[in-house]
Amino acid sequence: MSTLRYWTAGESHGKALLALVDGFPAGFRLNLDVINRELQRRQGGYGRGGRQRIESDQVDLLSGIWKGVTIGSPIALQVVNKDYKLERLGELDRPRPGHGDLPGAIKYLGSIRGILERASARETTVRVAAGALARQLLTAFSIETLGYVVELGGMALPAAPGTIPEHRQLRDQSSIYSLRPDLDLPIQEMIDEAGRAGDTLGGIVEVRVEGLPFGLGTHAQWDLKLDGRLAQAVMAVQAIKGVEIGLGFEAARRRGSQVHDPIQFDAARAGQTGLGYQRPTNNAGGLEAGMTNGQPLVIRAAKKPISTLAQPLESIDLSTKQPAAAAYERSDVCAVSAASVIIENVVAFEVARALVEKFGGDSLVEMQARWDSFQELARRR
């Protein structure tokens, strides 16, 4: 079974951040502008702090390509930190509630600095780069993704139904990356007020993936179910404290007749463009028994408020064990907009991983042939 995977390396204020992507098929022409555009979006959104004015993230491809085309070997992605100063930074003695400072320092019997530099959300820069790389593979199979903010600081930002291109246009008009740019102003005022109070805000982001075939993922083993893998990938993003697919927790509050999506068949749509199966609802969020069911994938993530507060919470001084205010380092007031970019791209990578596993092959040509063959066989089912 072909496997697409990646690892990351680097510290927040180190020389660079790296992602090593393995298993990407050969014969694909990459577009660096797609990756750099996502890196720029990750740096944006109302409520970001001073670090984003220092960095101007751009990706370098160090391996795995020849004349702009993938060759099947590991692809190394690098983003250089302009704010490189790790060796000049001092230790923190007062752990910050909500961060990994205290558990990490005790686990490794070392410094808080050594923990926070790797635990920092700056690491998601190269997760976005890897996801944006994978999204280009999805696009070759007409699979589209979109991430956006649906709630911020407790204020819901519901959107009217629409296509991904229509919703992308709305999102790109919004300073907070929601589908309600008309509500940007009250959200900006809320963020400003939190900043003045030395506080921070969280929110909820949603990702939609359309154009998915039946059968990505599997029911056969617990660790290969696509919903479980998506949940792990999303929960592994810094500051994410909850994940929902489809109705999510709301499904527990309803009766089965109000939850499960009826199955219908339209023979007129069972031609070259589809299999003819359709659902009047999508409460399952596009996944059943760990497999895609032909419906759009819908996944949400809850991001807690940023842990570094300008008005610090109570902590202790580790050297004396005496009460002290938590340490403070430069931070954002709100990074929910950035979270929507990060979650969109980690979801895209996991979907691309499942796509490679289903349609396999060492090259894009092989994958496309297997995709076409599967669609033809599925139409006969």
Secondary structure, DSSP 4 states (H G I P E B T S, - for coil): ----EEEEE--TTSSEEEEEEE-PPBS-B--HHHHHHHHHHHT-STT--THHHH-----EE-SSEETTEE-SS-EEEEEE-TT--GGG-----SPPTTSSHHHHHHHHTS-HHHHHHHHSGGGHHHHHHHHHHHHHHHHTTT-EEEEEEEEETTEE-------HHHHHHHHHH-TTSBS-GGGHHHHHHHHHHHHHTT--B-EEEEEEEESPPEEEE-SS-GGG-HHHHHHHHHHTSTTEEEEEETTGGGGGGS-GGGTS---EE-GGG-STT---EE-S--TTTTEETTEEESSPEEEEEEEPPPS--SSPPEEEETTTTEEEEPP--S--SB-HHHHHHHHHHHHHHHHHHHHHHHH--SBHHHHHHHHHHHHHHHHT-
